[in-house]
Amino acid sequence: MKIILDTHIFLWAISDPDRLSSRVQEIIRDAKNEVLLSIISIWEIAVKSSLGKLEVPRPAVAFVQRQLAAHRRGILLLRFSHLSALEKLPWHHRDPFDRLLLAQCLEEGASLVTVDKELHRYDDVEILS
């Protein structure tokens, strides 16, 4: 199964895994699953860190790189096909980072791991929490 982690799930997984449900912990640990962090989440971490809205070790991008390597997680880059999917999404949710993650899930056939209840309104994306 292809899994994309929402930004907060990634941060919890590396800093406070007890905040994750046992189901999510199992999904992330299962070697059969392809667990990815989107470049969108890395962008979100960099933006929020630079604005002082998120406390992570600085520089934030280097911190994320180290964590990805330590936890053996791949990165999902942004492609034109993801942006095409984004244009078709209904406006149930206004957060641009979340909308891009949803578009990537749609285009990649991936499930999104998140606790954001608003994202459950998108019927075409499997939400795992």
C-alpha positions, 0 to 999 in steps of 0.5 A, spaced: 500 500 500 502 506 498 501 511 504 503 519 504 503 522 511 500 528 513 505 533 516 503 532 523 503 525 522 510 525 520 512 530 526 509 525 531 512 519 528 519 522 529 518 526 535 512 523 539 510 516 536 505 515 542 500 520 539 499 516 533 494 510 534 496 503 534 493 502 527 497 508 524 504 505 528 502 498 525 501 501 518 508 506 518 512 500 521 509 495 515 515 493 510 510 492 505 507 499 505 511 504 501 511 510 506 512 517 503 513 524 505 511 529 500 515 535 498 509 539 500 510 537 507 517 539 507 515 546 504 510 546 510 515 545 515 520 550 512 514 555 511 511 554 518 518 554 522 521 560 518 514 564 521 515 561 528 509 557 528 512 551 528 518 549 533 523 544 529 531 544 529 533 549 524 535 549 519 528 545 518 529 542 511 536 539 513 532 537 520 527 533 515 532 530 511 536 527 517 529 524 519 527 522 513 534 518 512 534 516 519 527 513 518 528 510 511 522 514 508 522 516 501 520 523 498 514 524 493 516 530 489 510 534 486 508 533 478 504 536 473 499 531 474 498 532 481 497 540 479 491 537 474 488 533 480 488 539 484 484 543 480 479 538 480 478 538 487 472 540 490 473 546 495 471 542 502 478 545 505 482 551 504 488 549 506 493 549 500 498 544 503 492 539 505 489 540 498 496 538 495 497 532 499 490 530 497 491 531 490 497 527 490 494 521 493 488 521 488 494 521 482 498 516 486 493 512 488 495 513 495 492 513 502 493 519 506 495 518 514 492 524 518 487 526 524 484 532 520 477 530 520 476 535 515 479 531 510 474 525 510 470 530 506 474 528 500 470 521 498 475 519 493 481 519 498 482 513 503 484 517 509 487 513 515 487 515 522 
